[in-house]
Amino acid sequence: MAYSEQVLRRAKARLAQAKEECEAESAARTEEIYTQYPRLREIDRAMRQSVAKAVAAAFRKGEDPTAAIEAIKQENLALQQEREWILEAADLDETALEPTVVCPRCGGSGYVGASMCECLRELCRQEQKKELSSLLSGNEHFGQFRLDYYPTEPDPVLGVSPRQLMQNTYTRCRQYAREFSLKSPSLLFSGGPGLGKTFLSACIARTVADNGFSVVYDTAGKLFSDFEAVKFGSGTGDLTKKYLSCDLLIIDDLGTEMTTQFTQSVLYQVVNTRLMDGKPVIISTNLDDKGLRQRYAAPIASRLLGAYETCMFLGRDIRQIRR
């Protein structure tokens, strides 16, 4: 999963700290045992030295090392036997003096070969969830969604009630989150303000992130601000790389930004790059099809309306109903 540089950096820092603490605890435990049983320290030191003696004997010129190596082997076996007796008498496990590692698979490096180890992946998931929690308004989940806010009277234009339409939209969003994969389609949430677009996109973000995928959730304004900061030198490439590399990008409130040639260029870059790479995007907007065509250049509108699956939102502003 392509986690952002910030998330990966924080996860690696936590793993390094955990590794350091684990090594310190292991060293302290070993020193405590050695203090109580000094002979164990002597035995372990002698066994380490016996390895060096065996190597020296094997490479000694002009002599047959067989006898010397056999003597070292017998000495080592005697030391091992004595070590076992001491550990048994002290009621200590034979692994008590072995160094412990923070992760038995990777040893705390975070990688097994070229693949990210599950220990680092889990820390990335945790850091991403923290990041999402700081961006979203609360602990959004699908169980909080209320269909009773939506009218049951059929819409005169669509011929279906807002409640029925929103039932379909809710079901699609829940299915999308549950079955999300790197091959999932991109979605366009379209409808007026206060109809649940932000809420359902937040529910998807949390579910997809919980399933181990990397998710970047931001408003359109923040996305354009980050690209602007990089362009004019007040930010690094890390600010924008996440928008192109994450498994799922969610852009909220598209259409509320000031439209300029720069924002049009950025939006085209993000939409087209992720489309070409097969990386899914969810975009929510208050604009309808006509509004998107009027506000954005044809190549952008064509991609949003042609390559994205549209989820309609219909009804009355829920914020006003609650108020």
N, C-alpha and C positions, 0 to 999 in steps of 0.2 A: 504494500500500500504506500502511496506517495504522500507521506506526511510533510507538512510545511517545515522549512528550515527552523522556524522558531519552536515548533512543537518538538522536533527531533533534537534540537539543542538542549531544551529543558529536560527531555527524557534521558538523554545521555548523561547530563549532569547529575540527575538523580541516581542513575545506575552507577556512575563513578563514585558517588558519595556512599552508596550502599556497599560497594565493593571495598572501599577504604574502611568503613566501619566493621565489615565482616572480617577483614584481615586483622584489624586492631583487636577485635574480640578474640580471634583465634590465637594471636600472639600472647595476649594477656592470659588466656586459659593455659597455654603451654608453659608460660613462665611460672604460673601458680603451681602447676604439677611438678615442674622441675625443682621448685623451691621446697616442696614437701618431700620429694623423692630425688635427691641429688644424683643418686646412682643412675637414674634414667637419663639425665643429661650427659653423664659420662659415656653411657652405652651408645646413645645416639651419635655423639661426637666420634666415638671410636668406629662405629659402623660407617659413617661418612668417610672417615679417613681410610678405612679398609678398601673402599672403592678406588681411591687414588693409588694405594699400594698395589692393587691388582693390575691397574693400568701400567704403572711403572715397571712391574715385574714382566709384563707381557712385552714391553718394548726395550728391555735391558739387553744390550748387545752381547753376544758371545756366551750367553747362558741359556740353559733350558728353563723356561719359566714354569714348567708344569708343577714341580714340587712346591715352589713358592706360592703359586696361585692356590694349590690344594690346601696349604697351611693357612692361607688367608681365609679360604672358604670355611674351614673347620672353626677358625677363630670367630668368624662371623656367625656361624650357626650357634655356637656357644653363647654369644652375646644375645642373639635373638631369643634363645631359650631362657636366659636370665631375665630379659626384658619382659617376656610373657609371664614369668613367675611374679615379678614385681607388680605388674598391672593386675594380675589376678588377685594377689594379696591385698591390693589397694582397692579392689572392686571397681576397677576402671575398664571401660571398653577398650578394645585393642585399637580403635580409631581415635581415642581421646587426644592423642598427640598429632594426629594428621591435620593439616591445614584445611579449614572449611572454605568453600567458595560460595559466592552469592548466587551463582547459577551453575549447576552441574553440567549443563550442555555447552555453554560458551565460556565458562570460567569468569564471567563478568565483562567480557569484551563487547557483548551485545550482538555478535555475529557468529554464525557457524558457517565457515567458508565465506562465500559472498552473500549468503542469505541472512536477513535479520532474524535474530533469535527471538523466541516467543517472550522472553523476559523484557527485552527492549520494546517489542511490539505492544505489550501490555502497558508499559509506562507511557508510550506514545498515545495509546487509547485514553489513558487517564488524563494526560495533559491536554489532549484535544477536547475532552469533555469539559475540563475546567475552562478552556478557551470559549467553547460554545456557551457555557453557563454565564460567562461574563458578557456575552453579546446578546443573549436572548433575555426575555423579560422575566422568565420564571421557569418552573419545572414542567414545561409543556409536554403533554402526552395525549394520545388519541382518545383516551377515556374521558377527557374533559370536554370534548367537543359536543355541543348541544344543538340538535336539529330543531328543537322547539323554538329557536330564535327566528326560524325561516318560515314565511307564510305558506299556507297550503293552497291559496287561491292560484289558479293557473295564470302564468304570465301571458298577456294578450299577444305578444310578438312570438314567443317561443312555443307557446301552447303547452307548457309544462309548469308545474308549480315550483317555486324556489326551493321548497323543502325536498321535493323529489330530485331536482337537479343536484342539490347539495348532498343528498344521500349518495348519489352516484359519484360525485366528486370525492366525498369522504372515503367511500369504499375504494376508489381508485388510488387515493393517496396512501391509504393503509396498506393496500396490496403492494404498491410501489416500494414503500419502506421495508416491508417484510421480505420481499423478493429481490431487493436491490442487488445488482451485480454490475461489473464494469461494462456490461453490454446493455444496461438499462437505457431506455430512451430519455431524451430531454423533455421537460414539461414547461408549459407556459400557463401560469395562473393569471387569468384575466377577469376583471370585475371591478366594481366600484370600491371605494374605501370602506373599511370596517366590516367586511364580509367574511373574514377568516383566512385570507391568503397568507398573511404572516404567521398566523397560529399553526396552520397545517404544514407550512414549509418548515417551521421550527420542530414540529412533531417528527417530520421525516428526517430532519437533520439529526435529532437525538437518537432515533432508532437506527439509522444507518451507521452513525458513529459507534453506537453500542455493539453493532455487529462487526466492528473492526475495520471499517473503511475510513479513509481520511476525508473529512468534510470541511469545506471553507464556507462560512455563512457571513455575508456582509450586505450592507445596503449598497445600492448603485452609487450613491454619493461617496461612500468610503472607498469603493473600488476605484472610481475616477480620481479621487484625492491621492490614493497611493501611487497610481501611475503618474500623476502630475508631479509628485514629490521626487520620484525617480528621474523623470525627464529633466527637471530643473535642478537636480543635484542635492536636494535636501533629504533624500532617502536612498537606500540601497536596493539592489535587485531582489533581495529577499522579500521586500514588500509586495512585489508583483508576481514573483515566481509561483507562489502558492495558488494564485488564481488559475494558472495554466496546468499545474501538475497534480492537483488534488483529485481524488476519485470522484467526488461530487462537489460541484460548485453551486451555491444557492445565492442568487442576487435578488434582494428585496427592494421594492419600491422603484423599479425602473420607470423613468418618465417624470420623476420629481426633481431630477437634476437640471441644471442650466445646460441646455443643449448648445454645444459649440462644435467646431470642426475637430477639436482635440477629443472631446468625449465620443463623437461619432467614430473617430479613428480607433480609439481604445475599445469601444464596444464591438466594432467589427473584428478587431484582432482577437479579443477573448472568445467571441461567439464562433468565429470561423476556425480558429486554432483548435478549440476543443471539439468542434464538429469534425474536423479533418482527423483528429486523433482518436475519435470515437469516445470521448469523455463526456458523460452526461452533465447537464446543467438544468437547474430549476430557476425560472425567472418569474417574479410576480410583478404585475403592473396594474394600474388603474385604467390604462388605455385599452380601448377595444381595437379591433382590426384596423378600422379606419384611422384611429388616432395613431397607431403605430406607423402606418404608412405615411401619414402626414408629418410625423415628428422625426422619423429616421430615414436615412438614405435607403434606396431600393434594395441594395445587396443585404442590408441588415434586416429589413422588414421581410424580405423574401425568405431568409433563413429562419426567422422566428416563427413565421406563419406557415412555412412549408415543411421545415424539418423538425419542429417541436410539436408534441402532442398537447393540444389545448385543453385545459380544465377550466370550465366556466364557473364563476361565482356570481350568485344572484340573490337578491333580497334587500332588506333594509339594513342600514348601518347599525351593527350590534352595539357599538359604543354608545350611540344615542338611545337605543332601547334600554340598555343598562342604566343609563343616567336618568 
